[in-house]
């Protein structure tokens, strides 16, 4: 359905007259644009792209969405949500195991390949070839069902999203062998990973550490949801502990106050900052609804939803950014065997 056609949809006409009559509050606006009748107006727009959208599952739990980018069964999705054995559920109900080929921590994007599907020909998404959609443009987030998951409007054009440091959740002192844990804050990444008071940190990701300040500086460069490997000394015995870094909310008073207000609409993505380029839209998503395509009014993919960052703020990696990453991955000899057609050809 073209943009001109959508103007004649009854729900949107009703919405238009309602706006002309009275300015809706933020709460009313969220209700109106996510009303089932309004969603129905956008069904034709996602009719094709939902066939290129997949639902990623880990241990039977829905963890993310993904977008098919090549007929051979190559998919992009949000990397930090993908753990363990991954399966992909398609719009036709078929389920395939998936192998992660590449993880790009900078963009929090992963490239996957559908296994046991060599005889299948999958429908790839159609990328938007123009610049990012303008501020105020409508966007639609499809799932694998016939109706949109959510709709929204572009609120901020593409820009870098600043770094946010990952949080271990411990207070450190200094011992002879290395930083010594003095406090483990309950519910933090360190606590969930099993760190204990008195543990001495002697290694980080295979590199020896002996100085508290240097360790903290290295940790500050890491991001929420990033997995690290710690070598510790406990009761004179060396151990290895894997930790998935968290966020500071609940520890810092200002972050706690902001975090409570910001998450009132539901859970936010753990990794929701530190992207080289992303545009913002006011679509309300869950973390498990990130990783898949977000489309413009012509049904073309404007970007990949990469994080729910606030109550009414989601981030998307622009189409051109993802296309360039795909080109880079395609250029590596170990990946070329998976691509069926040139990534730059029309889709």
N, C-alpha and C positions, 0 to 999 in steps of 0.2 A: 504494500500500500504506500502510495506517495504522500508527501506532506500535504499536498493540496486536498487529497481525498479525506484525510483525517479530520479536516475542518467540518465535514458534513456528518460526523458521528454525533448521534443524539446525546450521549453522555457528556461529550466535550462542549457541545453547544449549551447544554444546561449549566455546565461549570462556568462557561464564559459569562452567561447572564447573571449567574450568582455573584461572580466577581464584580460585575458592573454595578450590581445593586448594593453591595456592601463589601468592605475589605475584610477577608477572613483573618482570624487569629492564626498563629503558628499551629496550634493544636487542630483547629478546624481544617487548615490547609493539608496537614498530614492525613487527616481522615478523608478529605475529599479526593485527593489524588491517589489514594489507595483503596477507594471504594470499589467493590466488585464491578459495578456498572461502568466505572471509568476504565478499569482494567480490561473490560471486554473490548473497548475501542482500540486497544493496542494489540489484540490477539493476531490480526493479520500481519502486523509488522514483524512478529517473531516466528511466524509460521515456518520459515526456512531455517533461521539461525538456531532454533531449538534442536534441529536434527544434528547440528554441529556442536551442541553443548552436552557435556557429560557430567555425571555426578560421581565424585570420587569417594570411595568408602575404605575405611581401615578398621579391621576387626568388627565388621558389620555396622560400624558407625559412619554416618555421613559426615565427612570432614571438610569438603571443599567442592567447588565446581571446576570445570575445565573446558577448554575450547579445542576442538580438532583443527589442526592447521595444515594437515597433509592427508591425502587419500590413503596413504599407507598406514594410518592409525597413529600419527604423532599428535601429542596433546601438550598444551601449556597449562599450568595451574600455579597456585600459590604454594611455594616450596615449604615454608615453615609449618604448614598444616599437615604435611604428608609424612606419616610415620608407619613403620612396619610393612606388612603386606597390603598392597594397594589393589583395589578392584575398581573398574569403571563401569558405571551403568549408563546405557544410552537411552535415547527417547523411545526406541522400539522395545525396550525392556531387556535387551540382551546385556550380559555382563561378561567382561573380559578382565583377566589379570593384567596389571600394568607394571612395567619396569621403569624406574627413574634413570634417565640417561645423563642428565645434566642438572646441577643446582647452581643457580646464580644468586649468591647471597646479597649482592648489591641491589638487585631489583626484587628479591624474594620470589623469584620465578623458577619453575622447574619445567624441564622437557621430559615427557614420558612417552613410552611406546606401548601400544596395546599388544599383548602377547596372544598366541593361539588364534590369530586373525589374519593369517597371510593370504587367505583366499577372499577376504572382504575388501570392498572399496568404500571408504568412508567419505562423507561429504564435509569438506573443509569450510571454515568461515569465510565470509567476504569482507576483507578489510576496507575500512574507509580510506580512500586515497587522498582526500583533501586534508587541510589542517584540522587541528582539534575543533570539536564543536564549539560554537560561540557560547558565552555566558548567557544563560536564559533559555538555551535549547533543551528540548525534551530528550530524555534518555530512557531506555527500557532494559531491564535486566531479566533475561529469560532463564528458565530452568529446563528440565527435561519434560515438563508437562506442557499442555496446550496453552495455558494462561501465563501471563508474566508473573514473576516473583514479586517485582516491585517496579515502580516508575519514579522518576525524579527529574530534576532540572540542574544543568551545569551551573555551579555557583562561583567557581574560581578557575581561571585558565591554568595551564600547565606551569609548574614551577618546582624547584627543588623542595623537598620536605625535610626539614632539619633533622640532624642526628639526635637520637634519644639513646642514652646509655642503657645497656643491660644491667640488671640488678641481681647480685648474688644473695644478698640478705644476711651478711655476717659482719661482725665488728672484729677488726684484726689488731693484734699486737705484733711484737717482733721477738722471735726466738733465734737461737744460734743457727739452726738449719734453714729457717725461712719464716714467713708470716704465720703467726699462731692465731687460731680462731678463739676469741674470747666470748663472743655471744653469737648465737644462731637465732635470728628472728623467726617466730612461728609463722608457718604458712608461706614462707618465701622459697625461692628456688633452692637455696642451700639446704633448708630444712627438708623439703620434699626429696632431695637427692640423698639425704642421710648424713650430711656433715654434722660433726659434733664439736662441742666445746673442747678445746685442747688439741684438736687436729692441727698438724703443722703442714702447710702447703709447700711442697718442694718441686712441683712441676705443673705447667700449664700447656696443654696441647703438645706434649712431648718436649717442651723446652724447660730447662731447669730454672727455678726461681729461688731467690734467697732474700730479696729485699721487699719489704712491705710496700713502699711507695712505688717501685717499678711495677709490682704486680697490679696495684690499683690503677696505674696509668694504662696498662695494657687492657685491663678489664673495662675501663671507661670507653675504649674505642669499639667495644663489642655492643651488640644490639639485643633487645628483647627477642626471645624465641630462639636465639642462637645457641647451639649446643657446644659445650666445651668439655674438655677432658682434664680432670685434676688428678695429679699424683699427690697423695698425702702420706704423712707419717702418723700412725695411730698406735700407741702402745709399742713403739719401736718397730712396728711392722709397716712396710710400704703397701699401700692400696691404691687402686684406680677407681675414681668415681666420675660418672658422667652427669653433667648438669645442664638443664635447659634454662637459660637465664630468663628472669622475669622482669617486672617493672617495679618502680618505686612506690606506686600508689599504696596507701595504707601505712607508709613510714613517714613520708614528708607531709607536714600538715597542710600546706598549700595544695599539693597534688591530691591529697585525700579529699579536700573540700571540692576541688574542681572535678576530680574523678567521680565522686558520688553524683554530682549534677550531670556530668557528661554521660554517665552510663545508666541513667534512669530509664532509658528506652530499651535496655537489654545489654547483653554481653558485647564487648568490643574485641577487635582483633588484638592478640598479644603483640604481634609485630605490626605496628601501624605508623611508623615514621622512618626517616632515613632512606628516602627514595630519591634518586637523581632527578626524576621528573615525574610528576603526577598531577592530574587535574581533579578537582573536587566537585562532587554533586551531592544533592540532598536526599538521595535514595536511602531508605531505611533497609539495611541488610543485616543478616546475622553473619558471624565469622565463617560459618559453613557455606554461606552463599557467595563467598569471595573466591577468586581464582578463575571465574568464567567470564564470558563476554558481556559487554554493555553496548547496546546498539543505538544508532540514531534513528530518525523517523523514516529513513529509507531502508531500514533493516541491515545496514552495514555496521560492522564492528568498529566502534570509535575507540575502544580500549579494552583492557582486561581489569576487572575489579580486583584490586589488590589488598584492600583493607577497609574494615569499618572503623573509622577513626573517632567518631563522636555520635551523639544522640541522633543528629540529622546530618552527618557528614561521612561520606565514603570517598575513598581515593581510587583512581583508576590509572594504570599505566597507559599512556597514549599509544594508539595503534602503531605509529611510526617507530616508537621506541622498541616495541615488541618485535616488529618486523625486522628491525636491524639486528636484534639478538638472534632471531631465527636464522638470518643470513649468516651470522658468525658461527652458530652451531653447525649449520649445514656445510660450512667450509672445512670443518674438521674431518679428516679421513675416516676416523672411527665412527662418525655419524652418517656419512654419506649413504651408506648402505640402507639406512632406514627411510630416507626421503624418496618419495616416488616421483615427484615433479619439482621443478625449480621453485624455490620459495617466492621468487619475484614474479612468477607468472600469474596471470589473472585467475582469481578464485571466485 
